[in-house]
Amino acid sequence: MSPLPDHDQLRDLVKKRLGPDATDEIIDSVVSRVTDLLRRQASVAAPQAGPPEQSRPDSGRVIVSVFGVNQPGIVAKVSQIIAEHGCDIMDISQKLMQEFFTMILVVDLTSADTTFERLQGEFQQLAESLGVRIFAQHEDVFNALNRL
């Protein structure tokens, strides 16, 4: 199980996601709800005995969002990372709006041979090389952030 995110990092993510008009009260409320959800999830999924397995793949689903100026190969390169680690694309939606590309994927990590954090790192490297933005979030966190 991956460690819970740092409170300040989570607060910054929520603030960025909600935009400049979000009040501190709303941001703190969302952070509190997400933290509670993650703690409950961690307590249910906690191993019964022994040290945590660092190489154990995360289970569950993640939402991967890609935004940027369109160029050939974005779908192929994102999909390649997912396939290389034994993950399954459960749903995919992509759209071109003039020269802008958007894509959202629901990815199942149940059979992954890597951790969620390593996938995030690979997506970040790819984003930098393509000049796009790629966000990967656990489905529960994504849903909690989008319920407001």
PEFENTA-V987094 format. One record per backbone hydrogen bond with DSSP energy under -1.0 kcal/mol. NH is the residue of the N-H (numbers start at 1). CO is the residue of the C=O. If there is no record, write none. Layout:
BEGIN
[[NH/CO] [NH/CO]]
END
This chain:
BEGIN
[[10/6] [11/7] [12/8] [13/9] [14/10] [15/11] [16/12] [17/13] [18/14] [19/15] [22/19] [27/23] [28/24] [29/25] [30/26] [31/27] [32/28] [33/29] [34/30] [35/31] [36/32] [37/33] [38/34] [39/35] [40/36] [41/37] [42/38] [43/39] [44/40] [45/41] [62/107] [63/137] [64/105] [65/135] [66/103] [67/133] [68/101] [70/99] [74/71] [77/73] [78/74] [79/75] [80/76] [81/77] [82/78] [83/79] [84/80] [86/83] [87/82] [88/108] [90/106] [91/106] [93/104] [95/102] [97/100] [100/97] [101/68] [102/95] [103/66] [104/93] [105/64] [106/91] [107/62] [108/88] [109/60] [112/109] [113/85] [119/115] [120/116] [121/117] [122/118] [123/119] [124/120] [125/121] [126/122] [127/123] [128/124] [129/125] [130/126] [131/127] [132/127] [133/67] [135/65] [137/63] [139/61] [142/138] [143/139] [144/140] [145/141] [146/142]]
END
